[in-house]
């Protein structure tokens, strides 16, 4: 799952070296914390958060196939 998220985020940003994805395992769900360069944050979130919502939707469908629960957080 982390690789799918990394591919999606890397395709959106210009500074690919600044992409950091931290995986935090909880009891009921796994949380992915995504950090990108400050100038790339707008590209990842999109207008009115539509792109971020789409990324979360795709990742939840990937997690559902593996019978897991996840959340994706974008940290500035």
FENBELMO-V361803 format. One line per field, one symbol per residue. psi: psi as a letter, one per 30 degrees, with the letter a starting at -180 (. if undefined). A space follows every 10 residues. Layout:
psi: ???
This chain:
psi: eeeeeeeeee feleifffkk jkkjkaeflk kkjkklleff eeeeelkgge eeeeeeeeee eeeeeghlkl lkkkk.
